[in-house]
Amino acid sequence: MAKASEIKVGNILRYNGELVSVTEVLHRTPGKGGAFYLDKFRNIKTGKIVEARLATDEQVEICRVETTDYQYLYEEGDYMVIMDNVTYDQFSIPKSLFGTSARFLKEGMNVIVSFESEEPIMAQAPNNVELEITYSEPAVKGDTSSGALKSATTENGVEIKVPLFINQGDKVKVDTRTGEYIERVK
């Protein structure tokens, strides 16, 4: 247990029985009454923002979270199987922890997973991933305008928008957070 005055942005707390990440800490000293903290927390499971008013000496539970690099092995239903790079232990992580970036994962890719007392609470894919284009419509000559895009399918079956000069067999860099094309890889 720790005092509210020891809370820092980025800490993971157990607040009202839920795991929350601290996003903002404000110290207030009004003219009347004692000082207090106005904190903003983001619920780790739901993503909901919660505001809390804590007295300076109020007790809070700061959770110990271990964040480590793992290797993504394969998808198994609603779970992603990952392996610890040091001990070779395998874990099944709910696909929902990766969010929309789960569709860009390739076997052998490194991912970051956070555990709190043996329970996975957060998972993060790399921000950028290189994928090969397996299918794209051929561009028609004269069909160019500023920033024209066409649909293309990547090696893992995800359809993205790419510029007209991208062809089948090209490797492209894709932002896993937004699903947008970044650049062609040589």
N, C-alpha and C positions, 0 to 999 in steps of 0.2 A: 504494500500500500504506500502511496505517496500523497503529498499535499497538492492541492490544485495549483499552487504557485510553482510547482516543479514540472507542470505540463508544457511540452514544447510541440510546435507544429511538426507533424509527421509521426508522432507517437500513436500507438495502437492501444486503446483503452477498452475496458469492459464497463459500459455505461448502461444502466437499466437492463442488465442481462444480455446486451447485444455488443458485438465487437464493432468499434467505431474508430475511424482514423481522424486525427485532429487536423483541421484545415486552417483554423484561425484562432488566435488567442489575443484578447484585448483586456488590459488591466484598467479598471475604472476606480477613481477615488472621488466620490461625490462630496459636496460640501457638508451634507448631513449623513450620518451613518458611517458604517465601515466600508473599507475597500472590498471589491469583488472582481471576479473574472467573468467576462462574457466570451464564451468559447463556441466555436462552430465545429461540429463533428459530421463526418460522412459515414453512414452505416455501410459496412463493408459488403454485406449480402445484398441489400436493396438499393444502395446508392443514394438513399434519402438523406437530406441535410437536416441536422437537428441542432438547435441552439440551446445552450445551457448557461445558467447563471450560477456560478460556484463561489462560495466564500473562500477566502485565501487559505484557511486552514482545513477546508473540507477534504476528506480522504477519497482518493480515486485509485482504481486498480490499473496500473500500467502493465500491459501484457508483454510477455517476452515472445517476440516473433523472429523466427529464423528464416532468412531469405538466402536461397542458394541457386546456383546454376544447375540445370538438369538437361538431359538430352531427351528430346521427344522421340518415341519409338514408333507408336502406331495408335490408331483410333479403334476403340472397342465399344460400339453402341454410343451411349451418352457420355462415355469417359475417354480420356486421353491417357495413354500409358507413357510414363516418363521414367528415366533411370538416373540415379545419382552417379555422377561421373567419377566419384572416388570409391564408394563402397559397392557400386553396381546393384544396389537395391532398387526394386521397381515399385512404383506407386501408380494408382489409378486416380486421376484428377477429373472432377466434373468438367465437361466441355464448357459449361456456362461460365466458369471462372475466367476463361480466355476471352469471352465476349465474341464480337464479330471477327476478331483476328484469327480465330481458330481455323477458319476455312483456308488460310494461307500457309498453315504449318506443313512442312515437309519432313519426312523421316530423317533422323540424324541432326535436326536443327536444335540449337541450344535455346532453352526457355528459362525464365526466372519464375520460381514458385516460392511463396511464403507459407510457412507452417506455424500454427500456434497450438502447442501441446498436441502434436501429431495429427492435427486437422488442417488440411489445406484451406487457406482463406483468400489468397490472391494468386493469380497467375498472369504472366505477361509474355507475349510473343515478342520477337525482335521488332523494332520499329519499321525496318525495311527488309524485304526478302527478294531474292533474285529467282525469277521463274522463266521457264521456256514457253514460248507461244506455240501451241500445238495446232491451232486453227485460227485463221483470220481471213476475212473477205479480201479479195484483191482490190486495190485502189484503182479507180477509173481515171485515166488521164484527163485532165481538165476539171476534175471533180475536187479542186482544191480551193479552199478559202482560209482565212486566218483562223488557226486553231481547230481545223476540222478533225473529228475523231471517228473511229470505227470500232465495232465490237471485235474482241479477240478472246479466245479460250486459252487458259494457261494449262500447264502440265497436270495440275491437281484439279482441273475441271471448273475453275472459277472463271466467270466471264467478266472482263474489264474493258474499259474504253481506252484505246491507244491511238496515237497519231497515225495518219495514213501511210507513212513510210515504214511502219513496222510490218514485217512479213512473218510467215510461218517459219519456225526454226530460230527466230531471234530470241535473245534473252533480254528481259526487261526487269527493272527494279520497281517494286510496287510498295506503297506505304500500307502497312497492315492495319493501321488505325482507321484509315479512310477508304482503302481499297482503290486508291487512285494511282495511275501510272506516274512514275517519277522521271525515269530516263532509260535509254537503251544501254545495255551492258555489252562491252566489246569482248 
